[in-house]
Amino acid sequence: MAAREPAHPIEKRDLLHADAPNRSRIEAIAEKLASEGRWPEAIDYLEVTHDEKLLAKAEADAVVRGAAWLLQQVERISGKKCDPEKWQRLSDAAARAERWRDAVRALALAGKTAEAEALRVEKCPDYEPFKPLGK
């Protein structure tokens, strides 16, 4: 039987932030969401479980799909930085999918700021990732 996702945001909050969280339910929900490719939702549950297997799956999926946000979340949760080569592969995948902002961000995180800036200027000149919001 599949784990039932919380029907309401308050139920989700209570599940994730309980003094003694129901780890088996949280793990089951994280696995279900991950199997459906619903990573933005699964991340909330992975923050509680820190499941290494699911984090590795999220990392691999992020690189294949070119999803910079997802790989940044994996780094944050695991506490380990990915190597620049992995960020380069993510940038290449993002560029193939024409996800230019992810490609620019990944190049910058790979330490290739000049390449990131050149790609930004060419493909998404309105994107200003290094400028604080509202400035």
Long-range contacts (C-beta under 8 A, 24 or more apart in sequence): 2-28, 2-32, 3-28, 3-29, 3-31, 3-32, 4-29, 5-29, 5-32, 5-33, 12-44, 16-44, 16-45, 16-47, 16-48, 21-48, 23-48, 23-49, 27-51, 30-54, 34-58, 37-61, 39-67, 39-70, 39-73, 40-69, 40-70, 43-70, 43-73, 43-77, 46-77, 47-77, 50-77, 50-78, 52-78, 59-86, 62-90, 63-89, 63-90, 63-93, 64-93, 65-93, 65-97, 66-90, 66-91, 66-92, 66-93, 66-94, 66-95, 66-96, 66-97, 66-99, 66-102, 66-103, 66-106, 67-94, 67-99, 67-102, 68-94, 68-101, 68-102, 68-105, 68-106, 68-109, 69-102, 71-106, 72-109, 84-109, 84-110, 84-111, 84-112, 85-110, 88-112, 95-119, 100-124, 100-127, 101-127, 101-129, 104-129, 105-129
